């Protein structure tokens, strides 16, 4: 039974990852996609390990964890770890040779982190009777959020490689992705647990992010390492 639950928890990540992989004109090796997916799982563990003590510290300083700043700080941690593990895994790889590859690999690491979160949630006793609802919300909400926020970082990473100034561009991408992630989480808080406004926010943002994706797909520039 738990094996089935794990598979169902992985399903949203696999669907979104497959969608982006089909959009890649020159598909990346499956072993590289598996590698960044695994890096995303590991990144999730490290992010959680840092978020819990940081949340406790912020509370001890009198900060209301339901306000925008702490929500965004915790969200930014996930974005930093996703990029950090993706960069460590493939930044020197010969397969990172086209601008769009950065977005593809970032989608891979995002799918891994989302998969870890999905499975952990699906196995939680607190949601044992709500698994179908949780799966739909994870597919339309948190999993897509991870994919889109990491796509933002991937776009800026690609731009940084194209402009020969990775650090500045990636920093900008991480700031934007962290704020983007924070806005999504904050909208959920504002709507008392509802997700409608958050989903609308993701859908509108997706049009702009997919446009960036298409721009990188159309670039013939090769990347140097």
MARGU-460866 format. One record per residue (C-alpha): x, y, z. Coordinates in pm, 1 decimal. Example, Ala and Ser with C-alpha at 12.3 -4.5 7.8 and 13.67 -1.06 7.14 Angstrom:
// residues 2
east | north | up
1230.0 | -450.0 | 780.0
1367.0 | -106.0 | 714.0
This chain:
// residues 225
east | north | up
0.0 | 0.0 | 0.0
282.4 | 239.8 | 87.5
446.3 | 166.0 | -247.9
130.0 | 280.4 | -423.6
115.8 | 593.4 | -208.0
479.4 | 670.8 | -292.6
407.6 | 628.8 | -664.7
105.6 | 857.0 | -641.4
315.2 | 1112.4 | -455.3
578.8 | 1101.6 | -730.3
323.5 | 1133.9 | -1009.2
287.1 | 1517.0 | -1017.2
664.4 | 1560.4 | -1043.9
690.5 | 1302.3 | -1321.9
410.6 | 1467.2 | -1520.1
557.3 | 1817.8 | -1509.8
908.5 | 1691.2 | -1574.6
788.6 | 1490.9 | -1874.8
610.8 | 1798.0 | -2010.1
927.8 | 2006.3 | -2007.7
1144.9 | 1724.3 | -2142.4
917.8 | 1692.3 | -2443.5
971.7 | 2062.5 | -2514.3
1349.9 | 2016.3 | -2535.5
1461.6 | 2014.9 | -2898.0
1784.1 | 1831.9 | -2816.1
1689.8 | 1598.0 | -2529.6
1931.3 | 1561.0 | -2240.3
2064.1 | 1217.0 | -2142.1
1825.7 | 1039.8 | -1909.6
2107.5 | 969.1 | -1665.3
2165.9 | 1343.5 | -1629.4
1796.9 | 1407.5 | -1567.4
1796.3 | 1131.3 | -1306.5
2105.8 | 1286.1 | -1145.9
1950.5 | 1630.9 | -1103.1
1622.3 | 1473.4 | -989.0
1817.2 | 1291.7 | -717.7
1996.1 | 1617.1 | -632.8
1654.5 | 1773.7 | -582.0
1559.9 | 1505.0 | -331.4
1884.0 | 1559.3 | -141.5
1839.2 | 1936.6 | -158.6
1495.9 | 1897.5 | 1.1
1647.0 | 1714.5 | 298.1
1909.1 | 1985.6 | 349.5
1650.0 | 2262.4 | 309.1
1421.6 | 2111.2 | 572.5
1718.5 | 2058.6 | 804.3
1791.6 | 2431.5 | 785.9
1433.8 | 2560.8 | 778.5
1324.6 | 2408.3 | 1108.3
1596.4 | 2561.8 | 1328.9
1576.3 | 2889.9 | 1135.2
1201.1 | 2904.9 | 1190.4
1257.7 | 2847.2 | 1560.5
1519.5 | 3122.0 | 1568.6
1292.4 | 3371.2 | 1391.2
1009.5 | 3291.5 | 1632.2
1242.9 | 3342.5 | 1926.4
1316.4 | 3688.7 | 1791.4
946.7 | 3770.1 | 1802.3
883.6 | 3742.0 | 1430.1
533.2 | 3648.2 | 1315.5
585.2 | 3350.3 | 1082.9
260.4 | 3427.0 | 900.1
396.7 | 3752.8 | 755.6
557.6 | 3796.3 | 416.0
923.4 | 3837.1 | 518.0
976.0 | 3512.6 | 713.2
765.7 | 3319.6 | 462.9
988.3 | 3445.4 | 182.7
1308.5 | 3375.6 | 375.3
1208.1 | 3012.2 | 424.1
1102.6 | 2986.7 | 58.9
1432.4 | 3135.3 | -59.3
1622.6 | 2863.6 | 126.8
1464.1 | 2603.0 | -98.5
1553.8 | 2800.3 | -410.4
1915.3 | 2834.8 | -297.6
1952.3 | 2465.2 | -222.9
1789.2 | 2362.7 | -551.9
2029.2 | 2575.6 | -750.1
2329.7 | 2481.3 | -537.7
2282.4 | 2108.7 | -587.7
2201.8 | 2147.1 | -957.8
2510.3 | 2362.2 | -1008.7
2731.1 | 2113.6 | -824.4
2595.8 | 1828.6 | -1036.3
2605.1 | 1966.2 | -1389.7
2781.9 | 2302.9 | -1411.6
3094.2 | 2138.8 | -1558.1
2908.3 | 1881.7 | -1765.0
2955.1 | 1875.7 | -2140.5
2579.4 | 1821.9 | -2165.3
2515.1 | 2175.0 | -2039.0
2586.3 | 2316.4 | -2383.8
2271.5 | 2510.5 | -2479.2
2097.7 | 2797.7 | -2295.9
1771.9 | 2605.9 | -2255.4
1958.4 | 2320.2 | -2084.0
1991.7 | 2529.8 | -1768.2
1614.3 | 2556.3 | -1741.1
1568.1 | 2186.1 | -1818.1
1810.1 | 2079.3 | -1547.0
1658.3 | 2321.7 | -1297.7
1316.1 | 2172.3 | -1372.5
1472.2 | 1833.0 | -1299.8
1605.2 | 1935.8 | -959.0
1275.3 | 2110.5 | -879.3
1085.8 | 1792.5 | -963.5
1306.1 | 1599.3 | -722.6
1244.2 | 1840.3 | -436.4
870.4 | 1848.4 | -505.6
863.0 | 1467.6 | -520.8
1023.7 | 1444.0 | -176.8
770.6 | 1687.9 | -32.9
478.5 | 1513.9 | -204.3
571.6 | 1168.1 | -81.7
636.8 | 1292.8 | 272.6
296.8 | 1459.9 | 274.5
116.3 | 1160.5 | 126.2
265.5 | 935.0 | 393.3
166.0 | 1174.0 | 670.9
-108.4 | 1033.8 | 900.5
-268.8 | 1378.9 | 910.7
-376.9 | 1355.4 | 544.8
-458.9 | 985.0 | 531.8
-822.7 | 1051.9 | 439.7
-752.5 | 1340.5 | 201.0
-499.9 | 1190.0 | -38.4
-694.6 | 1256.6 | -359.4
-745.4 | 1622.3 | -268.1
-383.6 | 1659.1 | -157.6
-260.2 | 1509.9 | -486.7
-463.1 | 1755.6 | -695.3
-344.2 | 2050.1 | -488.8
18.4 | 1935.7 | -508.1
-7.8 | 1893.0 | -887.0
-165.2 | 2232.5 | -948.9
8.2 | 2410.9 | -662.8
334.6 | 2323.9 | -494.6
483.2 | 2101.3 | -766.3
415.1 | 2356.3 | -1038.5
548.1 | 2625.9 | -804.0
881.4 | 2445.6 | -769.3
904.6 | 2392.5 | -1143.6
829.6 | 2756.7 | -1225.7
1051.7 | 2909.1 | -958.2
1343.6 | 2688.9 | -1061.8
1275.7 | 2775.1 | -1425.5
1328.3 | 3139.0 | -1330.1
1666.6 | 3053.9 | -1178.8
1750.1 | 2838.9 | -1481.6
1669.7 | 3126.4 | -1717.0
1896.5 | 3366.6 | -1528.1
2165.2 | 3100.6 | -1501.9
2155.8 | 3061.7 | -1880.5
2166.4 | 3437.0 | -1929.6
2463.9 | 3455.7 | -1695.5
2653.6 | 3197.3 | -1897.9
2566.7 | 3376.9 | -2219.8
2678.6 | 3713.4 | -2076.7
2987.5 | 3563.6 | -1907.4
2870.3 | 3690.0 | -1567.2
2708.2 | 3396.5 | -1391.3
2726.5 | 3519.5 | -1031.7
2533.2 | 3843.4 | -1085.3
2266.2 | 3685.6 | -1304.5
2213.9 | 3385.3 | -1077.4
2188.6 | 3609.5 | -772.5
1918.2 | 3810.2 | -949.9
1741.6 | 3487.7 | -1045.1
1751.0 | 3354.8 | -689.5
1611.1 | 3679.9 | -550.8
1327.1 | 3683.0 | -804.0
1254.1 | 3311.5 | -753.7
1259.4 | 3350.6 | -374.0
1012.6 | 3639.3 | -388.2
798.7 | 3448.3 | -639.0
794.0 | 3144.5 | -408.1
721.0 | 3366.9 | -108.6
426.7 | 3535.8 | -280.0
269.9 | 3196.4 | -356.3
304.3 | 3080.9 | 4.0
181.4 | 3414.2 | 138.9
-128.2 | 3405.9 | -80.4
-218.7 | 3072.3 | 77.4
-183.8 | 3227.3 | 422.6
-393.2 | 3529.1 | 324.7
-674.5 | 3309.7 | 195.2
-684.9 | 3103.4 | 514.8
-557.0 | 2785.1 | 356.6
-731.4 | 2831.4 | 23.1
-533.1 | 2785.7 | -293.5
-742.1 | 2952.3 | -565.1
-554.1 | 3283.3 | -561.9
-223.2 | 3101.6 | -548.7
-314.1 | 2888.0 | -849.7
-422.2 | 3193.3 | -1048.4
-92.9 | 3356.1 | -959.5
96.4 | 3051.6 | -1089.8
-104.8 | 3029.6 | -1411.0
-48.0 | 3395.9 | -1495.9
321.3 | 3370.9 | -1409.5
356.8 | 3054.5 | -1617.3
283.1 | 3243.4 | -1939.7
579.7 | 3474.7 | -1880.7
809.1 | 3190.6 | -1773.8
715.2 | 2975.3 | -2073.1
791.2 | 3276.2 | -2292.5
1142.2 | 3287.0 | -2143.2
1168.6 | 2913.5 | -2208.3
1081.6 | 2964.1 | -2574.5
1336.3 | 3245.7 | -2604.4
1612.8 | 3017.7 | -2481.2
1495.3 | 2737.1 | -2710.1
1535.3 | 2973.7 | -3001.9
1891.7 | 3066.6 | -2909.5
2160.3 | 2902.3 | -3121.1
2440.6 | 3014.3 | -2888.9
2659.2 | 2745.8 | -2739.7
2757.9 | 2770.7 | -2375.2
3115.7 | 2779.3 | -2250.3
3217.5 | 2644.1 | -1909.8
